[in-house]
Amino acid sequence: MIKHGHELKCETRENMRGGAGEVVLRAFLSPEEMNGKNRLFSQITLAQGCSIGYHEHHGESEIFVVKSGNGVFNDNGKEYPVSAGDVCITTSGNGHAISCAGNQNLELIALIILD
Protein backbone atom coordinates (compact mmCIF):
# COMPACT_ATOMS: atom_id res chain seq x y z
CA MET A 1 0.00 0.00 0.00
CA ILE A 2 1.13 3.53 -0.72
CA LYS A 3 -0.43 6.66 0.72
CA HIS A 4 0.38 9.74 -1.31
CA GLY A 5 0.97 12.95 0.60
CA HIS A 6 -2.14 14.64 -0.73
CA GLU A 7 -4.23 11.72 0.64
CA LEU A 8 -3.12 12.16 4.26
CA LYS A 9 -5.65 13.58 6.71
CA CYS A 10 -4.56 17.08 7.69
CA GLU A 11 -5.81 18.82 10.84
CA THR A 12 -5.06 22.26 12.30
CA ARG A 13 -5.30 22.73 16.07
CA GLU A 14 -5.37 26.12 17.77
CA ASN A 15 -3.49 26.54 21.04
CA MET A 16 -2.66 22.81 21.25
CA ARG A 17 -2.29 21.71 24.88
CA GLY A 18 -2.37 25.41 25.87
CA GLY A 19 0.41 26.37 23.46
CA ALA A 20 0.58 29.38 21.17
CA GLY A 21 -0.78 29.67 17.63
CA GLU A 22 -1.62 26.88 15.21
CA VAL A 23 -0.21 23.38 14.96
CA VAL A 24 -0.71 21.37 11.75
CA LEU A 25 -0.88 17.57 12.00
CA ARG A 26 -0.71 15.25 8.96
CA ALA A 27 -1.65 11.71 10.00
CA PHE A 28 0.46 8.95 8.44
CA LEU A 29 -1.85 6.24 9.82
CA SER A 30 -5.47 6.13 10.92
CA PRO A 31 -6.37 4.73 14.36
CA GLU A 32 -7.49 1.48 12.68
CA GLU A 33 -4.17 1.12 10.88
CA MET A 34 -2.29 1.38 14.20
CA ASN A 35 -4.02 -1.78 15.51
CA GLY A 36 -4.45 -0.43 19.04
CA LYS A 37 -0.66 -0.19 19.54
CA ASN A 38 -0.25 3.56 19.00
CA ARG A 39 -2.40 6.65 19.43
CA LEU A 40 -0.67 8.98 16.96
CA PHE A 41 1.79 8.77 14.08
CA SER A 42 1.92 12.14 12.33
CA GLN A 43 4.00 14.94 10.91
CA ILE A 44 3.63 18.04 13.05
CA THR A 45 4.40 21.54 11.77
CA LEU A 46 4.87 24.52 14.06
CA ALA A 47 5.38 27.93 12.45
CA GLN A 48 7.41 30.75 13.99
CA GLY A 49 5.99 31.67 17.40
CA CYS A 50 3.88 28.50 17.67
CA SER A 51 4.10 25.81 20.32
CA ILE A 52 2.55 22.74 21.92
CA GLY A 53 1.95 23.50 25.60
CA TYR A 54 3.32 21.54 28.53
CA HIS A 55 1.45 18.31 29.26
CA GLU A 56 2.10 14.92 30.84
CA HIS A 57 1.73 11.44 29.39
CA HIS A 58 0.29 8.56 31.41
CA GLY A 59 0.04 5.03 30.02
CA GLU A 60 1.87 6.05 26.86
CA SER A 61 5.15 7.49 25.59
CA GLU A 62 5.67 10.15 22.92
CA ILE A 63 8.65 10.50 20.62
CA PHE A 64 9.44 13.53 18.45
CA VAL A 65 11.98 13.28 15.63
CA VAL A 66 13.01 16.74 14.44
CA LYS A 67 12.99 16.78 10.62
CA SER A 68 13.85 20.44 10.09
CA GLY A 69 13.97 23.79 11.80
CA ASN A 70 14.96 24.71 15.32
CA GLY A 71 12.98 24.46 18.51
CA VAL A 72 13.02 24.46 22.28
CA PHE A 73 12.02 21.19 23.96
CA ASN A 74 10.77 21.36 27.55
CA ASP A 75 11.58 18.04 29.27
CA ASN A 76 9.92 18.01 32.71
CA GLY A 77 10.59 21.72 33.20
CA LYS A 78 14.12 21.86 31.76
CA GLU A 79 14.48 23.47 28.33
CA TYR A 80 16.85 22.26 25.61
CA PRO A 81 17.49 23.54 22.08
CA VAL A 82 16.66 20.98 19.36
CA SER A 83 17.35 20.83 15.63
CA ALA A 84 17.17 18.46 12.65
CA GLY A 85 18.11 14.90 13.56
CA ASP A 86 17.38 15.22 17.29
CA VAL A 87 15.03 12.74 18.99
CA CYS A 88 12.96 13.84 22.00
CA ILE A 89 11.53 11.05 24.18
CA THR A 90 8.84 11.47 26.84
CA THR A 91 7.98 8.30 28.73
CA SER A 92 4.84 7.57 30.76
CA GLY A 93 4.62 9.71 33.89
CA ASN A 94 6.69 12.55 32.40
CA GLY A 95 5.81 15.84 30.76
CA HIS A 96 6.97 17.93 27.85
CA ALA A 97 6.31 20.90 25.57
CA ILE A 98 7.91 22.13 22.36
CA SER A 99 8.10 25.44 20.54
CA CYS A 100 9.43 26.71 17.24
CA ALA A 101 12.55 28.88 17.59
CA GLY A 102 13.77 30.91 14.65
CA ASN A 103 12.14 31.96 11.41
CA GLN A 104 11.81 28.52 9.76
CA ASN A 105 8.96 26.08 10.48
CA LEU A 106 9.74 23.34 13.00
CA GLU A 107 8.86 19.99 11.37
CA LEU A 108 8.49 16.92 13.59
CA ILE A 109 7.56 13.28 13.20
CA ALA A 110 5.50 12.35 16.27
CA LEU A 111 4.69 8.87 17.54
CA ILE A 112 2.62 8.08 20.64
CA ILE A 113 3.10 4.47 21.76
CA LEU A 114 0.58 2.95 24.16
CA ASP A 115 1.99 1.05 27.16
N, C-alpha and C positions, 0 to 999 in steps of 0.2 A: 504494500500500500504506500502511496505517496500522497502527502497533503501539500498542496501548493500554498505559498504564503498568502495569496489573496483569499484562500478558503478558510484561514484560521479565524476563529471567533475573536473579535477585538472588543475590549470594554474599557471605558474611561471612568475612573473613580476620582471624585473630588475629596480632598482632605482625608486621604486614606489613613486609617488608624490615628486620626488627629493630626496628620502631617499637613504640609502646605501645598497648595496648588493641585494640579491634576497628575494622575498616574495612569499610564496606558498599559494594559495587559493584553497580550496576544497568546491565547491558550494553544499549546502544542497538542495537548490531549484533552478529551472530554472526561468527565468523571467516570463514565462507563469504560472508557479505554484504559483507565488506571486500575481497574479491577480491585478497587477497595484498598489498594496499597499506598496510594498517594492522594493528597488533597489538591495539589496544584503543581502544574508543570507549564511554565509560561515565560515569555519574554516580557520584561518590565522596562518601561521607558520613563525616566524622570527628566524633565526639562530643567533649565537653569532656575534655581529658587524653589524647586519642588522637592518634596520629601515624603517618606512613609514614617508616620509617627511611632514612638516607642510603644512596644507591646510585648507580652510574654507568650511563650508557646508551652502548652501542657498536653502531653500525650502525642506529641509530634515534634519533628525537627525541621528546620528550614535552612536551606543552603542557597546562597547567592553566588553566582559566578559573574564577575565583572567582565563584560564583553568590550566595552569602550567607555571613554569618559573618565571623569574623576569624581570621587564622592567622599563622604565622611560616614563611616560605619560606627554606630553606637552599640557597643557590646557590653551589656549590663552596666551602663552608665559611664564607661570609658570610651572615648572617641579615638578613632584611628583613620588616617587617610587611606583610601583604596583607589586602585586604578586597574586598567585592563590586565587580565590574567589572575587577579586576586580571587580567592575563594573565602567567603564569610560563612561560618557555620554557627547556628544557634540550636542547641539541643533542648530537649524537653526540660521545663523548669527554669529556663533562662529567657532573657529579653533582649530586644534589639530595635534599632531604627536605622534608617539610611537616608542621606540627602545628596542631591547633586551639588558638586562644587565646581565652579568654573563656568565657562560659557558654552560648553559642548554638552549635549544630552548624555546622561548616564544610562547605559544599556546593561541590563542584567538578565541572566537566565536564573529563574527561581524554581526550586523544587521543595515541596513540603511532603515529607515522608511520615506516614502514620506509624506510631509505635506498635 
